[in-house]
Amino acid sequence: MLLLNKILPILVLPLGITLLCLLAGLAFRKKFLLWYAALLLWAFSMPVVGDGLMRFVEAGTVRVPVSSVAKADAIVVLSGIMRQVEGAPLGEWGDGVDRFEGGIELFKAGKAPVIVFTRGQLPWQSYAIPEGELLARRAVLLGVPQAAIRLTAKVGNTADEAAAAARLLGERKKIILVTSAFHTRRALLLFEHAGFTVEPFRVDYRVDDTLDVTVLRFLPSAEALGQSEQALRELIGWLYYVLTSENKSRHQVLYQ
């Protein structure tokens, strides 16, 4: 199921649609499909489009100061921020290192007595160390007491993280949820559905609002295409969970 959730969205993302249009255009000798593919790829490769989509899923670009965050029962830091490289026993940082740093900052500010790291491990990374274990070791090196650190069971996606955190912490807990700004909308939905009262702490913003609008913002780039794809993938994931949550709720009402 996890593998399907990772693969199926590709078919409705810009690169997937472009490839399908190219294949159809060549197979049926339809030039308009080839032009459509080229224009679609160009559009989603423009920085102005990629940043616009990312800004929408981030829901603003203002990071809340730690001092304004209310206290909670636990701080939950989501996985997806490390690469495991031979010769680096604690891994190397990928995108989203701000999740870890944000969680540590919140803990040291006394916002919760416990910090939770999720033991992220994808099925096709069976030999990898679950990410939360590496983050826990790094947290201890930064002065976080071992007794204040909690680890979930192994998880493969955000839905797993929410369910595992609920089993670990129990019901009706208030948590501070630390994740990337673009990922917050979906994570918030899933953790609230798991029974938590959630205060999101958005970090790892991907849009730089100090950039001026120049002709370069309309020229295609691989980075901008990646930005567009990530934002659209996040929207698809959020919509999927919204629809499945509504269907579950309706089913429960019908059979009560």
N, C-alpha and C positions, 0 to 999 in steps of 0.2 A: 504493500500500500504506500509506504514511504517513497519507494522508487517511482511509482506511478505519479505521486504528487510532485516529484521533482522533474519528471520527464514531460508530462502532459502539457503544462503551461508553455513549454517551448513552442508548441504548435500555434499559439496565439500571440506570441511575442514578435517584435519586428523582424528579427533574424529568421525565425521560423516561417513567418508569412512571406517574407522576401524569397526564401528558398522555394517554397511551394509555388509562388507566382512564377518564378523563373522556370521551374520544371514544367509547369502547366503551359507557359508561354512557348517553350521550346517544343513540347510534345504536340501541342495543337496549333503551333505556328501563329500565335496571336501576339502581335507586336505590342498591343496596348497593355498586356500583362507584363511584358518586359519593362515597359516604361513605368508602369505602376510600381513594380518591384524596385526600380532605381530611385524613383521619387520617395517611396516609403523609407527606404534605407537612408537616403539623404536627410529626410525630415527628422528622423529619430537620432541621427548622428550629429545634429547641430547642438552645440552647447546650450543655446537659448532654450531649446526644447527639453533636453535632458535635465537641465537645472530647474526648469519650470515644473516638470513632472515630480522631481525629487522634492522641491519646495512644497508641493501640494501634499505629498505623503508625510513629510516631516511636520506639517501643520505649524509652520512658523519657524523662525530661526533664532529665537531668543532662549538662551540656556538659563534655567532657573538657578539662582545661587543656592548653595548648600544651606546657608543660614536660614533660608525661607522654607525649607522642607520640614514638615511636621514629623514628630517621632512616631515610630511604628514598632511592631513586634519583631520584624526581621527585614533585612535588606536582601533582595534576591537579584543576583547578577547572572544574566543569561549568557550562554556559550556562543561560540562562533567567531572567536577573535584570535585564534592561535594557529600556527603551522608547526608541525613536528618535523624537525630536521635532524639528521644524524650529526652528533657532536654537540647538540644543544639540549641537554637533559631536561631543561625547563621549557623547551619549545621556543619559538620565535614569534614575535607579534605580527599579526596580520592586520586587516582593517578592524576597527572597532575596539582598539586597546582602551579607549576612553571608558568603555563599560567597566573594565577592571579598576581603572584609576578612580572613576566616579564612585564605585562601590566602596573602595578603601577610604576615600575622602568622607563619604557619608558616615562610615563606621567610626572613624577617628573623631568626627564631630559629635559623636554620641547620639546619632539619630535612631539607632536600634542596638539591642544587646547581642544580636546574632547576625552573621552574614552568611548567605547561602550561595554556593556555586553549583551550577548544574553540570552533571557528568556527561557532557555531550560526546557522543560517539556514533558516527554513521555506520550502518551495517557493512558497507564496503571498506571500512577502516578497522577491521577486527584486531589488527595488531597495534593499533594506536592506543596510547594512554588516554582514558577519558579526560576531556579538557579541564573539568572542574578540579581534578586532582592536581594538575599542574598549577592552576590558579591558586589553589589552597596553599601550596608550597611557597609560591611567590608572596602570598599575603602574610605568611608567617615571617618571611624574611623582612617584610616591611613593618613588623611589630604587632601584627594582629595575633592575639592569643589563640592557640590551637583550640582551646575550649569554646571559643566564640564562633568557630567555623563549622558549618554543616554542609554535607554533600548529599545530593539527591541520588536516586538510582540512575542507571544509565538511560540516556534519552537520545532520541534521534531528530526531533523537531520541536517547535514551540509548544504544540499541543501536549507532547510528552512532558515537556518541562513543567507546564502548568499542573498536570496531573501528578507528577512526581513530587513537586513542591507541596501540593495539598496533602499527599500522604505523609510527607516528612514533618510538616509544620502543624497539621490538623486544620479543622474548619474554623471559619469566621475569624481569621487572623488579618490584621492590617499589615500590609507590606509596602516597602518602597521598591518598585520594580525598575531596575537599571538596564536599559538597552539602548540601541541606536535609535535616533529620532525617527528614521524612516520605518523602523520596525515596531514602534510603540503602539500604533493604532491596533494592529493585529494581536500583539502580545497582551495588551490591556483587555481586549475582548475575551481572550482565552483564560486569563488569570481570574477575571471577574466571574466568568462562567464556572471556574473551578471552586468558587466560594470565597475568594479573597476580597477584602476591601483594599483597593490598590491606589497608591499615589505614584504616578509615573515620574521617573527622573530621566529625561531625554538627554542623551549625549551623542557623540560621534555624528555631528551634523555634516552633511556632504555638500552644502551649497555655500559658496562664499559671496556674501552680498556686497563686498567692497569692489567687485569687478565692474568696470565700466562697460557699457554696451558699445561694442565696436564691430567691424565687419568680421573679425575673427570668430565672433559668437555665432555666426551663421555658416561657418565653414565646417564640414564634417570632420569628426575625430572619433577614434576608437573609444576613447575615454567617455565621451558624451553618449555614445551608443550604449556603453555599459551602464551608464547612469540611467538612461531611459529604460533599459531592460530591467534593471533592479527595481526601479520605482513601479513599473507596470507589474512585475512579478509580485511585488508586495501588495498591490491593489487587488490582484487576482486572488491571492491567498486570503486577504481580509474578506473579500466578497464571498469566497467559498465557505469560510467559517460563519459568516453572518447567515447565509442561506441554510447551512446544515444545522446551526443552532436554532433557527426559527422552526425548521422541520421537526427537530427533536421536541421542542416546546409544544408544538401542535399535537404531536403524537402522544405526549404525556397527558395533555388535556383531554384528548379523545378517549383515553383508556383509564382515566381516573374514576 
